[in-house]
Amino acid sequence: MNIRKIIIICVCLVVIIFTGLFFVSKNRQSSYSGPIQKVNLQLKWKHQAQFAGHYTAIEKGFYKNEGLDVSVKPYEYNESVVDTVVSGKADFATGAADEIVFARSKGIPVKAIAVIYRINPITAYTLKTSGINKPQDFVGKKVGIEKSANVEYLYKAMMSKLGIDRSKIKEVPMGYNADELINGTVDVATGYITNEPNLAIESGHPVNTILMADYGVDMYADVLFTTEKMINEKPDLVERFLRATIKGWQYSLENEQEAVDITMHYANSNREHELSMLRTSAPLIHTGSANLGSMDLAGWENVQNILISQKLLASPIDMDDAFTTKFIDKIYNN
């Protein structure tokens, strides 16, 4: 890890702690005194530290203090997270920002209420010994593209933005781990900086990471969303759910060892990997540039512009339909 990254992470940790103290002091007690309400949360993937804030909010009683009994369900391949929320099987879900934009372009009434990962974790990564340190080094190499839509189009968007001739690169599909990079099947792998590169490191293979967001190709990740009906008919519930979730994430980032212990109650994984995932996630979640969970129009327009540039979205939509900041703003300003 270079000095610049170390400095950035240290600054982020200071901001996390300061903001956490401020947030807790302003939101120490919930004013809710009604009956406990059951809430179902659908995750975008399997149980892991990527969702530690939710597990922590359950185990530390943050949801309960807001009058909520929250059940967290891992992703199943037979239904999209958007469909799960729209059908009423879940009240809230985590999803990719592009999923929200695509849904709104089809008239599906879902709306984001917060962003957990303000910086997208999608990355390319190479063995430290390879000498491949930047996208320009991919020319003449074999690049593995993970079987995930947003990995593929963010990779393509980055290469297009940099003007790199992809015809001089051999691009092949790859799986969801670091095996193909380690065994030499590919020279460059792609995935999530919070996961696959850590798998390589844990197996004794140091890596270089090439975060696509560092090259101007970024979009919000792990967006919390619900339906417009929920927002309009139960705004108090939405606010309480979001307030407890933000507390859960703040606590997780400040108490990572405890948060990982809590995560292990849910995850079928090893503790070392979950700890590395949470540590790698911290500077992507709380960047120091804005409040934890916050989002803005510029960020959402950037998502849309990437989709249009890759011809995945035919025409712009009204981005005000895709998200609302009224809940996150109220939580921090009250």
Residue pairs with C-beta under 8 A, 6 or more apart in sequence:
8 283
9 282
9 283
11 288
12 282
12 283
12 286
12 287
12 288
13 282
15 286
15 288
16 250
16 253
16 254
16 282
16 286
16 292
17 254
19 250
19 286
19 291
19 292
20 250
20 251
20 253
20 254
23 246
23 247
23 250
23 292
23 332
24 247
24 250
26 332
26 334
27 243
27 247
27 331
27 334
29 65
30 65
30 66
30 67
30 240
30 243
32 66
32 67
32 236
32 240
33 67
34 67
35 67
36 64
36 67
36 68
36 69
37 67
37 68
37 69
37 237
38 68
38 69
38 71
39 63
39 68
39 69
39 70
39 71
39 91
39 92
39 237
39 241
40 70
40 71
40 73
40 89
40 90
40 91
40 92
41 54
41 70
41 71
41 72
41 73
41 90
41 91
41 92
41 93
41 94
42 73
42 75
42 81
42 84
42 85
42 89
42 90
42 92
42 93
42 94
43 51
43 54
43 72
43 73
43 74
43 75
43 81
43 93
43 94
44 75
44 81
44 93
44 94
44 95
44 96
44 222
45 51
45 74
45 75
46 74
46 75
46 267
46 268
47 55
47 72
47 74
47 263
47 266
47 267
47 268
48 195
48 263
48 267
48 269
48 274
48 277
49 194
49 259
49 260
49 263
49 267
49 274
49 275
49 277
49 278
49 281
50 194
50 195
50 222
50 277
50 281
51 72
51 94
51 263
52 248
52 249
52 252
52 259
52 260
52 262
52 263
52 278
53 116
53 245
53 246
53 248
53 249
53 250
53 251
53 252
53 259
54 70
54 72
54 245
54 248
55 72
55 248
55 259
55 262
55 263
55 265
55 266
56 62
56 248
56 249
56 251
56 252
56 258
56 259
56 262
57 63
57 70
57 244
57 245
57 247
57 248
57 249
57 251
58 70
58 72
58 248
59 262
59 265
60 247
60 248
60 251
60 262
62 244
62 245
62 247
62 248
62 251
63 69
63 70
63 241
63 244
63 248
65 244
66 240
66 241
66 243
66 244
67 240
68 237
68 240
68 241
68 244
70 241
70 244
72 266
73 90
75 81
79 87
79 89
80 99
81 90
81 93
81 94
81 95
81 99
82 93
82 95
82 99
82 100
82 103
82 108
82 110
84 90
84 93
85 91
85 92
85 93
85 110
85 225
85 226
85 227
86 108
86 109
86 110
86 227
91 226
91 230
91 237
91 241
92 113
92 224
92 225
92 226
92 230
92 241
93 224
93 225
93 226
94 116
94 222
94 223
94 224
94 225
95 222
95 223
95 225
96 150
96 219
96 221
96 222
96 223
97 112
97 115
97 219
97 220
97 221
97 223
97 300
97 303
98 149
98 150
98 219
98 303
98 306
98 307
98 312
99 223
100 110
100 111
100 112
100 223
100 225
100 322
100 323
101 300
101 303
101 304
101 307
101 313
101 317
101 322
102 307
102 312
102 313
103 110
104 110
104 317
104 321
104 322
105 313
105 314
105 317
109 227
109 228
109 229
110 225
110 226
110 227
110 228
111 225
111 226
111 227
111 228
111 231
111 321
111 322
111 323
111 324
112 220
112 223
112 224
112 225
112 295
112 300
112 322
112 323
112 324
113 224
113 225
113 226
113 231
113 238
113 242
113 323
113 324
113 327
113 328
114 223
114 224
114 242
114 245
114 246
114 293
114 294
114 295
114 327
114 328
115 220
115 221
115 222
115 223
115 224
115 293
115 294
115 295
115 299
116 221
116 222
116 223
116 224
116 249
116 285
116 293
117 220
117 221
117 222
117 281
117 284
117 285
118 220
118 284
118 285
118 286
118 287
118 289
118 290
118 294
118 295
118 299
119 211
119 213
119 218
119 221
119 283
119 284
119 287
120 154
120 212
120 213
120 218
120 219
120 220
120 221
120 284
121 192
121 193
121 194
121 195
121 211
121 221
121 280
121 281
121 284
122 150
122 151
122 154
122 155
122 190
122 191
122 192
122 193
122 211
122 212
122 213
122 221
123 190
123 191
123 192
123 193
123 197
123 209
123 210
123 211
123 212
124 135
124 138
124 143
124 155
124 188
124 189
124 190
124 209
124 210
124 212
125 178
125 181
125 188
125 189
125 190
125 191
125 193
125 196
125 197
125 200
125 207
125 208
125 209
125 210
126 132
126 133
126 181
126 187
126 188
126 189
126 207
126 208
126 210
127 181
127 182
127 200
127 205
127 206
127 207
127 208
128 205
128 206
128 207
128 208
130 187
130 208
131 137
132 138
132 141
132 187
132 188
132 208
133 208
133 210
134 210
135 158
135 159
135 162
135 164
135 210
135 215
136 162
136 164
138 159
138 164
138 169
138 187
138 188
139 164
139 165
139 168
139 169
140 168
140 169
141 169
141 170
141 187
141 188
142 169
142 170
142 171
142 172
142 185
142 186
142 187
142 188
143 155
143 169
143 170
143 171
143 172
143 186
143 187
143 188
143 189
143 190
144 171
144 172
144 173
144 174
144 180
144 181
144 185
144 186
144 188
144 189
144 190
145 151
145 152
145 155
145 171
145 172
145 173
145 174
145 190
146 152
146 173
146 174
146 175
146 176
146 189
146 190
146 191
146 196
147 173
147 174
147 175
147 176
148 176
150 219
151 190
151 191
153 306
153 307
153 310
153 312
154 212
154 217
154 219
154 306
155 190
155 212
156 166
156 310
157 212
157 217
157 306
157 309
157 310
158 212
158 215
158 216
158 217
159 166
160 309
161 215
161 216
161 217
162 215
172 186
174 180
174 185
174 186
174 189
174 190
176 191
176 196
177 196
177 199
178 189
178 191
178 196
178 197
178 199
178 200
178 203
178 205
178 207
179 185
180 186
180 189
181 187
181 188
181 189
181 200
181 205
181 207
182 200
182 203
182 205
189 196
191 197
193 209
193 211
193 280
193 284
194 277
194 280
194 281
194 284
195 277
197 207
197 209
198 273
198 276
198 277
198 280
199 273
200 206
200 207
201 207
201 276
202 272
202 273
202 276
212 218
217 306
218 302
219 299
219 302
219 303
219 306
220 295
220 299
220 300
220 303
221 284
223 295
223 323
224 242
224 245
224 293
226 238
230 237
230 238
231 238
231 324
235 327
238 327
239 327
239 330
239 331
242 293
242 327
242 328
242 331
243 331
245 293
246 292
246 293
246 328
246 331
249 285
249 286
249 292
249 293
250 292
251 259
252 259
252 278
253 259
253 278
253 282
253 285
253 286
253 292
256 275
256 278
256 279
256 282
257 275
259 278
260 271
260 274
260 275
260 278
261 271
263 274
263 278
264 271
264 274
267 274
285 292
286 292
290 296
291 328
291 332
293 328
294 325
294 328
294 332
295 323
295 325
295 328
296 325
297 319
297 320
300 319
300 322
300 323
301 319
304 313
304 316
304 317
304 319
307 313
308 315
308 316
